[in-house]
């Protein structure tokens, strides 16, 4: 149980740093370099996902993949990240448009749900242990 708690704490820290990187890259590209906001969003997502993968595999999860399978592991990680992004968008749509929850409150609730989704799916598909 202590190991899971430590993993959750590390996961949260990595998530906060990845979110910060995502925002900073977006702000630099959009505000600083005047790049289209959609392109800036995609670029920031890619940079933060690569950081998140590196930090997660170094400080949070133990890989079940061999060294020659790292690209497969990374693609699974990216797929799970995109799934989390889609889940976030869907839950935001439901909570804001149908449940009529203010977007700021909805974002907090949805972030909590998606954080659990991300942790569990990465634990199952990347680490592959209880």
Residue pairs with C-beta under 8 A, 6 or more apart in sequence:
7 60
7 61
7 119
7 123
8 119
10 59
10 60
11 56
11 60
11 115
11 118
11 119
12 115
13 59
14 52
14 55
14 56
14 59
14 60
15 52
15 115
15 118
17 51
17 55
18 48
18 49
18 51
18 52
18 55
19 48
21 44
21 47
21 48
21 51
22 44
22 45
22 47
22 48
23 44
25 40
25 43
25 44
25 47
25 48
26 40
26 41
26 43
26 44
29 35
29 39
29 40
29 43
29 44
30 36
30 37
30 40
35 43
45 85
49 77
49 78
49 81
52 77
52 81
53 74
53 77
53 78
56 77
56 122
56 126
57 63
57 73
57 77
57 126
60 122
61 122
61 123
61 126
61 127
62 127
62 129
63 73
63 126
63 127
64 126
64 127
64 128
64 129
65 72
65 73
65 126
73 126
76 125
76 126
77 122
77 126
80 118
80 121
80 122
80 125
80 126
81 118
83 117
83 121
84 114
84 117
84 118
84 121
87 113
87 114
87 117
88 110
88 111
88 114
91 106
91 109
91 110
91 113
91 114
92 103
92 106
92 107
92 110
95 101
95 106
95 109
95 110
96 102
96 103
96 106
99 106
101 109
123 129
